[in-house]
Amino acid sequence: MKATSAPARHPAVILVTVVLACLLLPISLTGASVAMPGVAADFHNSLASNQWIVNGYDLTFASFMLASGAFADRFGRRRVFLVGSAVFAFCSLLSALAGGILMLDLARAVAGIGAGAVLTSGSAVLANTFDGPARARAFAVFGTTVGIGQAFGPFVSGVLSTTLGWRAVFLLPAIVGAGVVALATLLPESRDPESTRVDWAGTFTLTGALATLIAALLEGPQWGWASAFNLAAYVVCVLLFTAFVVVETRQRRPMADLSLLRQPRFASLCVATVAMVAGFTPLLVYLPSYLTAVNGQTTMHAGVDLLMLTVPTVFMPLVAGALLRWIEIRHLVTVSVGLPALGVAWLTVLHPGIGNWAVLGPYALIGIGVGIAFGVQDGAAVSAVHPDRAGMAAGMFNTMRLGGEAVAIAVTGTLLVTTTRMRLGGSLDGFTGTYGHRPAALAAVLNQGQLDGPVRSVPPSARGAFRQVAVDSYTGGLHTVMWVMAGFCAAATVLVAVVGSRTREQAAVPAEAAVRIPESAEAAQAAALPEAART
């Protein structure tokens, strides 16, 4: 590795420190979604403000990850890991103490920057500390730990929210993060002496483009899709993204080598991972609100139900790795997108009061597909390019996944409130109270997990009918969104299958080429693998 490094001390402590830090990242994402109904009840904020709790974190996580890698190479992996952990822990504490939605949203956005620094620098620390088979074992533990955090995050957050309130969901990462900061002093320092600059232009143009796009999607239902705000946001988004492309194509060492997207197989795999997260992550964000509002479940109960969806993602990567002995990776990649397509379509059986056995099938199908994706998609993406570009491909693929996740959450939330409002239509005209003649307002609070409050706003004699109208509209809107998600995943499945069959001869990387991957690229590739389990 072209890097300077201090001797590695206490390898076990180093591994524990890094995996403990990255265990917090998926819990912070799923925990925020579980906390959303409680936040809305306390702060009485708008739907868009509530959605920024999740989207702000995901946005900055995606946008600053590549820049964090450049920081780690230039200024030191341990230093960036320490700063990132401190930022993440401090912002989690601010989230727990937030007195209003604005402070909470800002704290979450800055926490995403810290999370990106923790993931990229932590993975680089492991790659620099361990070698050979020990490195493989270290990253296996790393990936499994992050997968466990993602799988059990909704349950842990649900227990905390139900027993101690939503603030405890953010307080736990703050407390554990403080311990990580203390342990981080034991990490070895390393850096890349050839890294001389950070691509600030690329970082800020990409971040700005994603931020304005997500803002337009979230605020569209409130301001109007043709409002001056939305039109201006779309224009700014296009300009910033164009600037990002221009900046990256003129860089000697670009943050993202966009020429990789001209390779059909790599581009199709990027579509596949975006489709996979689009069919999975929004369910983790919005199903707790549905189960809380419509079924009257506690957040803990909703978290338990989601274990049927998330637990398969823990063990299926290992199963997928074993299946590679008999099944070509291109077929497993196709299955990894096709199963979520079928599962999300099947999940339209969801209705108020449905039993767990009725949704076990679609939940398991989605979880199995996503678990397979975590086990094979990263390797397929890196193998789709020349070995010398493996590190760049891994970083771009990971950024596409995180960026796609952020946009998918925003799009799904917007579609959900829009379709619910359309289904409500004029059905509220016959009711008096706060939400009479106001389908948009009711759709917004329903999507924040609140139904009892709106029901109490109408006269007792009309509450039964009002609840039925609200529940039917919310459920119908959710079904419509699921069909859209399933269709997107199905289209991606066809694309991956067609492109994979046409490039079969180029799918495998020759063994003699594989051994020539620079260790720095191998470290970047390893950094991308556990991130798949976070989404």
Secondary structure, 3 states (H helix, E strand, C coil): CCCEECCCCCHHHHHHHHHHHHHHHHHHHHHHHHHHHHHHHHHCCCHHHHHHHHHHHHHHHHHHHHHHHHHHHHHCHHHHHHHHHHHHHHHHHHHHHCCCHHHHHHHHHHHHHHHHHHHHHHHHHHHHHCCHHHHHHHHHHHHHHHHHHHHHHHHHHHHHHHHHCCHHHHHHHHHHHHHHHHHHHHCCCEECCCCCCCCHHHHHHHHHHHHHHHHHHHHHHHHCCCCHHHHHHHHHHHHHHHHHHHHHHCCCCCCCCHHHHHCHHHHHHHHHHHHHHHCCHHHHHHHHHHHHHHCCCCHHHHHHHHHHHHCHHHHHHHHHHHHCCCCCHHHHHHHHHHHHHHHHHHHHHCCCCCCHHHHHHHHHHHHHHHHHHHHHHHHHHHHCCCHHHHHHHHHHHHHHHHHHHHHHHHHHHHHHHHHHHHHHCCCCCCCCCCCCCCHHHHHHHHCCCCCHHHHHCCCHHHHHHHHHHHHHHHHHHHHHHHHHHHHHHHHHHHHHHHHHHHCHHHHCCCHHHHCCCCHHHHHHHHHHHHHHHHC
